[in-house]
C-alpha cells in the first residue's frame, strides 16, 4: 500500500516527510527539530548572541550567524554555557544520519509506504505506531486498518536487514489495528527489507 513517507512522533503527531511531494524529507524534518532545539538553548543560555527568529532547518544560515557572534570557538562557548554536547552535535554535525537521530534520540518512527523503521520496539512504541498509522490513513484517505506493515527495529546498528532476518530478530509485522493494541509478531519470512 502506498501511503507515502511520514514520521510518527507519537500516537497523536505525524509529520509528512516525502521530499518528492513536499519540501521536507525524513532527514530534513529531524534537522529542523535539532536546529530549533539548539537555537532555543542558545536563546535561553546565551541571549547576547541574538540569533534570528527562524532558520527553518537551514544549517548554513545558523553556522553563518554563529560565525558572526563574538565567539572565537562557539562550540566550546556553548558547552561552557551549559548546552549539552549532544544538542549541539545533532544540529551542527552534518556527519549524523538524521533519520537515525530521529528514531534513536527523539523516539520517532519512520514510515515509508508499508514499512516502518523504529528504534527499540516495545509495546508502547507499537501503540504509538498503530495509532500514527491510523492517523496517516485518515489524512491520506487510505484504508490502512487491516493492512499488514513490516516493522524494522534499527536498535542494532550496522547490521543489514538480511542479517537481521537470518538472525531471527528485529523484523516484525502487524496491522495498525493490532499495533494500536500493542500487539505485533516476528516477521517469519526471511525476505529482506531495504533500509532507509
Number of C-alpha atoms within 10 A of each C-alpha: 13 11 19 16 23 23 30 29 19 19 19 12 14 22 18 20 24 18 14 10 11 9 11 18 19 23 17 18 23 26 26 18 17 25 24 18 15 22 23 15 19 20 14 12 15 17 11 11 15 13 18 11 9 13 15 15 19 14 17 11 14 21 13 10 13 18 13 13 14 10 13 11 11 15 16 13 13 19 13 11 14 13 19 13 12 13 16 20 16 23 25 19 12 11 8 14 13 21 23 24 18 26 23 16 13 15 17 25 30 27 30 20 14 18 21 24 25 27 24 16 21 14 15 16 21 24 22 25 33 29 25 27 29 24 19 25 16 13 12 13 10 13 13 23 17 12 12 17 23 21 27 27 22 22 16 11 9 7 10 15 21 15 13 19 21 14 11 15 15 21 27 19 20 22 22 28 20 19 26 24 16 18 18 24 13 15 18 12 10 15 12 14 16 10 11 12
